[in-house]
Amino acid sequence: MTSIVCLHPKYLIPVEPRATVLSEHALVMQGEKILDILSSQQAQQRYPAVQHLQLKEHALLPGLVNLHTHAAMSLLRGLADDLALMDWLNQHIWPAENQHVSDEFVFDGSVLAMAEMLRGGTTTINDMYFHHEAVARAGLHSGMRTVVGCSVLEFPTAYAKNADDYLAKAMAAQAAFTGQAGVAFRLAPHAPYTVSDDTFRKIIALAERHQLGIHCHIHETRDEIDGSLSQYGVRPLQRLHDLGLLSARLIAAHVVHADDSEIALLARQGVHVAHNPASNLKLASGLARVHAMQGAGVNVGIGTDGAASNNKLDLLGDLRLAALLAKAESANPTALNAAAALEMATLSGAKALGLDEQIGSLLPGKQADLIAIDLSAIETQPVFDPISHIVYAAGREQVSHVWVRGKCLMQERQLTTMQLGLLQEKARWWQRRIAAA
């Protein structure tokens, strides 16, 4: 019989219904799933012979969903900072990638990133990079729930020679991991300015044939929009709509520059948006209109982007930043309150990935992707509203426990599937190699 574990937090925050905080309640896990949520007294009576874990000063909530990241780029953290996006890409990141990116680089960088993210409460990532099988293996190694975004571009890299080659490798990787629990795949055309109309049409056809989602950078900078107007005579979103890309299959990363009509279009087509507040600020891309998008009915989740442009894979930190920026951008202090912000980083991200029936909230029958945050620290005392504290006051170092699919991946800040010393040695090895080049 599958073992049963009963968790007794001080605060149980299920996310559904929004803003709910349960005191003196317990969550019961059996195997990979949540078996029950009930009062602590009832749990002791109903499950007397099982393991009971007391989390006396903790909030228990769903694991965070990082809706847009490039995990392997953790090995490029700090390589090129304080630059505009296209200068950063063309003069620094793409040349470094062409020289160093390999299966080994992607596996090592992804595992390093996953360790950082798990320690910060992220349990699911929606990635976008090369060497897709290495990303999938890293997810299986770490235990993190991993959606592998298979990058597609027109120009050659060390990984593939043209768009058709990228697509062939994407479909081969997807087939190799079919049926593997905890790993899923998406097609990830890089951006409108790096992918042709013909390739977008092929991506749409493949996604429909194989029931795959799509993940793409869209409307990240004003230069992207100006370039599209010059080359195609329309803004990128209109071009993509004309091609048939805009649908509930699509996660549009960034969407910093969207006018009212484009926001309405995103809502009508059911497009999901991955908001990346820290990366947008660091690259001076602009302020996304999150309050307007949510008001129009667009589902918006939160991403960190990669460590090369953030430079922290800290979803709790980006959650706070998203809430503050939404207020400033809309000139409305009530915009994106704490409970709504927490939902963005959990249930909204799960919905964008088509996983909201499995993860994103704490309900019986859902997968046991959970985190515990210790609110006993002086920095989070006193506690009037634990949801407010999680969004506005708590730091990622206060995440004490992490479970994915019922498996404990971090206990009292100690990772159970990875050794930090080995990760640090590998990171230093890559630092020396990249610096020497």
C-alpha positions in Angstrom: 0.0 0.0 0.0 1.3 3.5 -0.9 2.4 5.4 2.2 0.3 8.2 3.7 1.8 11.4 5.1 -0.2 14.0 7.0 1.1 17.6 7.0 0.0 20.0 9.8 0.9 23.6 8.8 0.0 26.7 10.8 -1.6 28.1 7.7 -3.0 26.1 4.7 -3.4 28.2 1.6 -5.2 26.2 -1.1 -5.3 29.1 -3.7 -8.8 27.8 -4.6 -11.0 29.5 -3.5 -8.9 32.7 -3.9 -7.6 34.3 -0.6 -8.6 31.3 1.5 -6.4 30.6 4.6 -7.2 27.6 6.7 -6.0 27.4 10.3 -5.7 24.2 12.3 -6.1 22.1 9.1 -4.1 19.2 7.7 -3.3 18.0 4.2 -3.0 14.3 3.7 -0.8 12.9 0.8 -1.0 9.3 -0.5 1.6 8.5 -3.1 1.7 11.2 -5.7 -1.7 12.8 -4.8 -3.5 14.8 -2.2 -5.8 12.4 -0.5 -7.6 14.7 1.9 -7.8 18.2 3.5 -9.5 18.3 6.8 -9.2 19.7 10.3 -6.1 18.7 12.2 -8.2 17.1 14.9 -10.1 15.0 12.3 -6.8 14.1 10.6 -5.4 12.7 13.9 -8.5 10.7 14.4 -8.9 9.4 10.8 -5.2 8.7 10.1 -3.8 7.8 13.5 -1.1 5.3 12.3 0.5 7.4 9.5 3.4 9.8 9.5 2.4 13.3 10.9 4.7 16.2 10.1 4.1 19.3 12.2 4.9 22.6 10.4 4.1 24.8 13.4 5.1 28.2 12.0 4.7 27.4 8.3 2.4 28.2 5.4 1.6 25.3 3.1 0.7 26.2 -0.5 1.0 24.9 -4.0 4.4 24.7 -5.6 5.2 27.8 -7.8 5.0 27.5 -11.6 7.8 29.3 -13.5 6.0 30.0 -16.8 9.0 31.2 -18.8 12.7 30.4 -18.3 15.8 29.2 -20.0 17.2 27.0 -17.3 20.6 26.1 -18.9 21.5 29.8 -19.2 22.3 29.7 -15.5 25.8 28.9 -16.6 25.8 32.4 -18.4 24.7 34.3 -15.3 26.4 37.6 -15.1 28.3 37.1 -18.4 26.9 40.2 -20.0 24.9 42.7 -17.9 23.5 46.2 -18.3 22.9 46.0 -22.0 19.9 46.4 -24.4 18.3 43.2 -25.5 19.6 43.0 -29.1 23.1 44.0 -28.1 23.0 41.5 -25.3 21.9 38.7 -27.7 23.9 39.5 -30.8 27.2 40.5 -29.3 27.4 38.4 -26.2 24.8 35.6 -25.6 24.5 34.1 -29.0 28.3 34.0 -29.6 28.8 32.4 -26.2 26.1 29.8 -26.9 27.5 29.0 -30.3 30.9 28.2 -28.7 29.8 26.4 -25.6 26.3 25.0 -25.8 26.2 21.2 -25.9 24.3 18.3 -24.3 26.7 18.5 -21.3 26.3 22.3 -21.0 22.5 22.1 -21.1 22.3 19.2 -18.6 24.7 20.8 -16.1 23.1 24.3 -16.5 19.6 23.0 -16.2 20.4 20.9 -13.1 22.1 24.0 -11.5 19.0 26.1 -12.3 16.6 23.5 -11.0 18.4 23.3 -7.7 18.2 27.0 -7.3 14.5 27.0 -8.3 13.5 24.2 -6.0 15.2 25.9 -3.1 13.0 28.9 -3.9 9.7 27.0 -4.0 9.4 26.5 -7.8 8.2 23.0 -8.6 7.3 23.4 -12.3 9.1 25.1 -15.1 8.2 25.9 -18.7 11.6 26.0 -20.3 12.8 27.1 -23.8 16.2 26.0 -25.0 18.3 23.6 -27.1 19.3 20.0 -26.5 15.8 19.1 -25.4 16.7 15.6 -24.2 19.3 17.1 -21.8 16.6 19.3 -20.3 14.3 16.4 -19.9 17.0 14.3 -18.2 17.8 17.2 -15.9 14.1 17.4 -14.9 14.0 13.6 -14.2 17.3 13.9 -12.2 16.1 16.8 -10.0 12.5 15.6 -9.7 11.2 19.0 -10.9 8.1 18.9 -13.1 9.5 20.0 -16.5 7.9 21.3 -19.6 10.6 21.2 -22.3 10.3 24.0 -24.8 12.0 23.0 -28.1 13.5 26.2 -29.6 13.0 26.8 -33.3 14.9 29.5 -35.3 15.7 30.1 -39.0 19.4 30.5 -38.6 22.0 27.8 -37.8 23.5 27.3 -34.3 25.7 24.6 -32.9 22.5 22.6 -32.3 20.8 22.7 -35.6 21.3 24.0 -39.1 17.9 25.4 -40.1 14.3 25.5 -39.0 13.4 22.0 -40.4 16.4 20.6 -38.4 15.2 22.2 -35.2 11.7 20.8 -35.7 13.0 17.3 -36.5 15.1 17.3 -33.3 12.1 18.6 -31.3 9.8 15.8 -32.5 12.5 13.2 -32.0 13.0 14.3 -28.4 9.3 14.4 -27.7 8.9 10.9 -29.0 11.8 9.7 -26.9 10.1 10.8 -23.6 6.5 10.0 -24.5 4.8 8.6 -21.4 7.5 9.7 -19.0 5.8 11.1 -15.9 6.8 14.6 -14.9 8.1 15.6 -18.4 6.2 17.2 -21.2 7.1 19.0 -24.4 6.2 22.2 -26.3 7.3 23.7 -29.6 9.0 27.0 -28.9 9.5 29.3 -31.9 12.0 31.8 -30.6 10.3 35.1 -31.7 8.5 36.7 -34.7 11.8 38.3 -35.8 13.7 34.9 -35.9 11.0 32.7 -37.4 9.4 32.9 -40.9 5.8 32.6 -41.9 6.4 29.2 -43.5 8.0 27.9 -40.3 5.2 29.2 -38.1 2.7 27.3 -40.4 4.7 24.1 -39.9 4.8 24.6 -36.1 1.0 25.2 -36.0 0.4 22.0 -38.1 2.7 19.9 -35.9 1.2 21.3 -32.7 -2.3 20.4 -33.8 -1.3 16.9 -35.1 0.6 15.9 -31.9 -1.5 17.9 -29.4 1.5 20.1 -28.4 1.5 23.5 -26.8 3.5 26.5 -28.3 5.8 28.9 -26.4 7.1 32.1 -28.0 8.6 35.5 -27.1 6.2 38.1 -28.4 6.1 41.9 -28.2 9.1 42.0 -25.9 10.6 45.3 -27.2 9.5 48.3 -29.3 12.3 47.4 -31.8 10.6 44.1 -32.4 7.3 45.9 -33.3 9.1 48.5 -35.5 10.9 45.7 -37.3 7.7 43.9 -38.0 6.0 47.0 -39.3 8.9 47.6 -41.6 9.2 44.0 -42.9 5.6 42.8 -42.8 3.5 46.0 -42.7 1.7 44.8 -39.4 2.6 44.5 -35.8 3.8 41.0 -34.7 0.6 40.0 -32.9 -1.5 40.8 -36.0 0.9 38.8 -38.2 0.8 35.8 -35.9 -3.0 36.1 -35.7 -3.2 36.1 -39.5 -1.1 32.9 -39.5 -3.3 31.2 -37.0 -0.9 31.0 -34.1 -3.0 32.8 -31.5 -5.0 30.2 -29.6 -5.2 28.6 -26.2 -2.2 26.5 -27.2 0.0 29.5 -27.1 2.0 30.9 -24.2 3.3 34.3 -25.2 6.3 35.4 -23.2 6.7 39.0 -22.2 4.0 40.9 -24.1 5.3 44.1 -22.8 4.0 46.3 -25.6 0.3 45.5 -26.3 -2.4 48.1 -27.0 -6.0 47.8 -26.0 -7.1 46.1 -29.3 -4.2 43.6 -29.0 -5.1 42.8 -25.4 -8.7 42.2 -26.5 -7.4 40.0 -29.3 -5.3 37.9 -26.8 -8.4 37.5 -24.6 -10.7 36.4 -27.5 -8.2 33.9 -28.7 -7.5 32.4 -25.3 -3.7 33.2 -25.4 -1.8 32.8 -22.1 0.8 35.4 -21.2 4.0 34.7 -19.2 4.9 38.0 -17.5 8.7 38.4 -16.7 8.9 41.5 -14.5 12.6 41.4 -13.5 14.0 40.6 -16.9 11.8 43.3 -18.5 13.2 45.8 -16.1 16.8 44.7 -16.4 16.7 44.8 -20.2 14.6 48.1 -20.1 12.0 46.4 -22.3 9.2 48.3 -20.6 6.3 47.7 -18.2 3.7 45.1 -19.3 0.1 46.1 -18.8 -0.8 43.2 -16.5 -3.8 44.9 -14.8 -5.3 45.6 -18.2 -4.7 42.1 -19.5 -6.3 40.5 -16.5 -9.2 42.9 -16.6 -9.8 41.9 -20.2 -9.8 38.2 -19.2 -6.3 37.2 -20.3 -4.7 34.5 -18.2 -1.3 35.8 -17.0 1.3 33.7 -15.2 4.8 34.7 -14.0 8.3 33.7 -15.3 11.8 34.5 -14.3 13.3 34.4 -17.8 16.8 33.0 -17.7 19.5 33.7 -15.2 21.5 35.5 -17.8 18.9 38.3 -17.9 17.4 38.3 -14.4 19.9 37.3 -12.7 18.0 35.3 -10.1 15.7 32.4 -10.7 13.6 33.6 -7.7 9.9 33.3 -8.4 9.0 34.6 -5.0 11.0 37.7 -5.7 9.4 38.2 -9.1 6.0 37.6 -7.6 6.5 40.6 -5.3 7.9 42.7 -8.2 4.9 41.8 -10.4 2.5 42.9 -7.8 4.3 46.2 -7.2 4.8 47.0 -10.9 1.1 46.3 -11.7 0.2 49.0 -9.2 2.7 51.5 -10.6 1.9 50.8 -14.2 -1.9 51.2 -13.7 -1.6 54.0 -11.1 -4.0 51.8 -9.0 -2.8 50.6 -5.6 -5.6 48.0 -5.6 -4.3 46.4 -8.8 -3.0 42.8 -8.4 -3.6 42.3 -4.7 -1.6 39.6 -2.9 -4.0 36.8 -3.4 -4.3 37.5 -7.1 -0.6 37.7 -7.4 -0.1 34.3 -5.7 -2.7 32.8 -8.0 -0.6 34.1 -11.0 2.4 32.1 -9.8 0.5 28.9 -9.1 -2.9 28.2 -10.7 -2.6 30.7 -13.6 0.7 29.1 -14.6 -0.8 25.6 -14.3 -3.7 26.7 -16.5 -1.4 28.1 -19.2 0.3 24.7 -19.3 -3.0 22.8 -19.4 -2.1 21.3 -16.0 -4.7 23.1 -13.8 -6.6 19.9 -13.2 -3.3 18.4 -11.8 -1.5 21.2 -10.0 -1.7 24.9 -9.1 -4.0 24.5 -6.1 -4.4 22.2 -3.1 -7.5 20.0 -3.7 -8.1 16.3 -3.0 -7.3 14.3 -6.1 -4.7 16.8 -7.4 -1.0 16.0 -7.6 1.0 16.7 -4.4 3.2 19.5 -5.6 3.5 21.5 -2.4 5.9 23.9 -0.6 6.2 25.0 3.0 7.3 28.5 3.8 8.6 29.2 7.4 7.1 32.5 8.5 8.8 32.4 12.0 11.7 34.6 10.9 12.0 38.2 12.3 11.5 39.5 8.8 8.0 38.0 8.6 6.7 38.8 12.1 4.0 39.5 13.2 1.7 37.7 10.8 -1.6 39.3 10.2 -2.1 37.9 6.7 0.1 35.0 5.6 -0.8 35.5 1.9 0.3 39.1 2.1 3.6 38.0 3.8 4.3 35.4 1.1 4.0 38.0 -1.6 5.4 41.1 0.0 7.8 40.0 2.8 9.0 36.4 2.6 12.2 35.5 0.9 13.1 32.3 -1.0 15.4 31.3 1.8 12.3 30.8 4.0 11.1 27.9 1.8 11.8 24.9 4.0 10.1 21.9 2.3 9.3 21.1 -1.3 7.3 18.1 -2.6 6.7 17.2 -6.3 4.3 14.4 -7.1 4.4 13.5 -3.4 8.1 13.1 -3.3 10.0 15.3 -0.8 12.7 17.1 -2.8 13.8 19.4 0.0 13.5 18.9 3.7 14.5 21.6 6.1 16.4 23.4 3.3 18.3 20.2 2.3 17.8 19.0 -1.2 17.2 15.3 -1.4 18.0 14.6 -5.1 21.1 16.8 -5.7 24.3 17.6 -3.9 25.1 21.3 -3.7 28.8 20.7 -3.4 28.9 18.8 -6.7 26.8 21.5 -8.4 29.1 24.2 -7.2 32.2 22.4 -8.5 30.5 21.9 -11.9 29.5 25.6 -12.1 33.1 26.6 -11.3 34.4 24.3 -14.0 32.1 25.9 -16.6 33.1 29.4 -15.3 36.8 28.7 -16.0 36.0 27.2 -19.4 33.8 30.1 -20.6 36.1 32.8 -19.1 39.1 31.3 -20.8 37.3 31.5 -24.2 
